[in-house]
Amino acid sequence: MGMIVKHNLTAMNSNRMLGITTSSQAKATEKLSSGYKINRAADDAAGLAISEKMRKQIRGLTQASLNAQDGISAVQTADGALNEVHDMVQRLTELTVKAANGTLSESDRSAVQNEVDQLVMEIDRVSTTTKFNETYLLRGSNGGTMGKLTYKLAEAALKDNFAKANGLQEINKMTGTIGVAVASNSPNTNVTSPGQAGMSAEAMKTTQYESKTVGPIGGTVYVLVQNTKRADGVSATVSKMTVSSVVKDINTKEASEPSDPKIRAFGSMNELTNALKAAYGEDIKAITSFVDDNNELILRIETFADVNDPIDLSLHVGADSSLDNKIYMNLSMLSSRALCLNGLDVSGDTGDAATAAIDTVAEALQRVSAQRSSLGAIQNRLEHTIANLDNVVENTTAAEASIRDTDMATQMVEYSNNQILAQAGQAMLAQSNQATSGVLSLLQ
């Protein structure tokens, strides 16, 4: 090529090559600084598509592993609650066997019955309140709705038996409670005091008592004797009767001369509510009393909920939507009614009721054991599921890294080469720019 000045082709060539080197150097710098050899689709279109599919699987499987861990947490929560239920049922075993022994008196069995009632109520409370992340685990499912409780059996039974009770309220369908107003009575004078020898029968009927009544319930009026006093005008030598004597007198008279409705007298509210609970124990969980806004005494009756179907809890343990990525487990409702412990009776003057209760408690124990065994098996399975998911995530991550990540050593070699070429290109561009300066010698 002759000596021309219009076009410096050598400099143009050096500049073009320097641009290529600079662009390559920029990409190498980007790969080294980001750690990825694919920073945009143009870097490796096919590799990017493969890598993103792997990333989708990795992130899905990572979440699936967390799902399985949440499943284990739910299982452990249910198992922890059932561990306490197990302990309480085992205690019921001790109590029923104890009450079946002929050396106990009726009052002894009554004391045992009080503990039985409290344990049955606590078993029911544990069942209806145990939940994990707002999901009730031991309530079962009602019509496809998890955790919904209904009280239809108790409502029907109580309305039938309590139909004539004074002040019977509607059952609260959310809590299963129902109220019965306690009526106040005027003083009564139909009990006999222990008068002196030779006194007339009329003179001996001298003790007044104040009482409250509940009912009639199932053909029986429940009378609470509160206090006694001597009738006006009676000689001070005649002693007034005690509350227990009045109660005994009323019940003795009722036994010999039955009234309609039947009358049963009690000396304390606790005795009265215990009698009601014993009569309707299959539906009544607890009876307490309170004074309402109108200053009326009300019996608050808590009922046992109906038995629900088991809940079907599914755990998604895969990255895909296929059903074989689901692990299903059933959690049965384990309330007192579901365990047939509602109305468990060990009372009476003989051990017959307690003897029959032994088998009932044994069956309840077996049901709790079966559910806990199922939960333990599910937990073991989920632990293996998590181990497998974590292994797949690790290996898929390694495969994705080989496609997406920068090989730092190889890239550093390329970076060094480009750096040398860039320096050389800059030097040649400078020399090319000086090449045409020789034309000046011809112009002088």
Order of alpha helices (4+ residues) and beta strands (2+ residues): alpha-alpha-alpha-beta-beta-beta-beta-alpha-beta-beta-beta-alpha-beta-beta-alpha-beta-alpha-beta-beta-beta-beta-alpha-alpha-alpha
